Amino acid sequence: MQSNPETQDPVSALLSEFNTKLRDIEERQRLIKERVLLIGENLLNSKEETIKEISKLKVKIENLEKEMERIKDAFSSFIEESQNFARKSELEILQKQFKMFQPLIKK
């Protein structure tokens, strides 16, 4: 049985148009898939860099905390030692006493 050429042309045209639209949709889907994969890779790279940076910052913070502790210890030691120092007023009294006894030493 032979098909009618008039009915074949509209069907062929519709099929051709359908195939064209289907190829366009498949191409858009492929492009979207590639973009999603790139975004995923970029996200993973950013996450890894962020994790590395956070690790570095944690190490720096730990070092700073240790250094702050050493500084606190040094200040505590300095404060303890400074309590053993003589005050200016005490030195002035000693100086006056020394001057009082100085004539006796020269004789």
C-alpha positions as CSV (number, residue, x, y, z in Angstrom):
1,M,0.0,0.0,0.0
2,Q,1.3,3.4,-1.0
3,S,0.9,6.3,1.3
4,N,-0.5,9.5,0.2
5,P,2.2,12.0,-0.5
6,E,0.1,14.8,1.0
7,T,-0.2,13.0,4.3
8,Q,3.5,11.9,4.3
9,D,4.8,15.5,4.0
10,P,3.1,16.9,7.1
11,V,4.1,13.8,9.1
12,S,7.7,14.0,7.8
13,A,7.7,17.7,8.6
14,L,6.4,17.0,12.1
15,L,8.9,14.2,12.7
16,S,11.7,16.4,11.4
17,E,10.7,19.3,13.7
18,F,10.3,16.9,16.6
19,N,13.9,15.5,15.9
20,T,15.3,19.0,15.8
21,K,13.6,20.0,19.0
22,L,14.7,16.8,20.7
23,R,18.4,17.4,19.6
24,D,18.2,20.9,21.0
25,I,16.8,19.7,24.3
26,E,19.5,17.0,24.5
27,E,22.2,19.6,23.7
28,R,20.9,21.9,26.4
29,Q,20.7,18.9,28.8
30,R,24.4,18.0,28.0
31,L,25.5,21.6,28.5
32,I,23.6,21.8,31.8
33,K,25.2,18.5,32.9
34,E,28.7,19.8,32.1
35,R,28.0,23.1,33.9
36,V,26.8,21.2,37.0
37,L,29.9,19.0,36.9
38,L,32.1,22.1,36.7
39,I,30.3,23.7,39.5
40,G,30.6,20.5,41.6
41,E,34.4,20.4,40.9
42,N,34.8,24.0,41.8
43,L,32.8,23.5,45.0
44,L,35.0,20.6,46.0
45,N,38.2,22.5,45.3
46,S,36.9,25.5,47.3
47,K,36.0,23.2,50.1
48,E,39.4,21.6,50.1
49,E,41.1,25.0,50.1
50,T,38.9,26.2,52.9
51,I,39.6,23.2,55.0
52,K,43.4,23.7,54.4
53,E,43.1,27.3,55.4
54,I,41.1,26.5,58.5
55,S,43.7,24.0,59.5
56,K,46.5,26.5,59.0
57,L,44.6,29.1,61.1
58,K,44.0,26.5,63.9
59,V,47.8,25.9,64.0
60,K,48.5,29.6,64.1
61,I,45.9,30.1,66.9
62,E,47.4,27.2,68.9
63,N,50.9,28.8,68.5
64,L,49.6,32.2,69.5
65,E,47.9,30.7,72.6
66,K,51.2,29.0,73.6
67,E,53.1,32.3,73.1
68,M,50.5,34.2,75.1
69,E,50.9,31.6,77.9
70,R,54.7,32.1,77.8
71,I,54.2,35.9,78.0
72,K,51.9,35.5,80.9
73,D,54.4,33.3,82.7
74,A,57.2,35.9,82.0
75,F,55.1,38.7,83.3
76,S,54.2,36.7,86.4
77,S,57.9,36.0,87.0
78,F,58.8,39.7,86.5
79,I,56.1,40.8,88.9
80,E,57.3,38.4,91.5
81,E,60.9,39.6,91.1
82,S,59.9,43.2,91.0
83,Q,58.5,42.9,94.5
84,N,62.0,42.2,95.8
85,F,63.3,45.5,94.3
86,A,63.8,48.5,96.5
87,R,61.5,51.5,96.1
88,K,62.8,54.9,95.3
89,S,61.8,56.2,98.7
90,E,63.7,53.4,100.4
91,L,66.8,54.1,98.4
92,E,66.6,57.8,99.3
93,I,66.5,56.9,103.0
94,L,69.5,54.6,102.6
95,Q,71.3,57.4,100.7
96,K,70.6,59.8,103.6
97,Q,71.9,57.3,106.1
98,F,75.0,56.7,104.1
99,K,75.7,60.5,103.9
100,M,75.2,60.7,107.7
101,F,77.9,58.0,108.2
102,Q,80.2,59.2,105.5
103,P,82.2,61.6,107.7
104,L,82.8,58.8,110.1
105,I,84.2,56.5,107.3
106,K,86.7,59.2,106.1
107,K,88.3,59.5,109.5
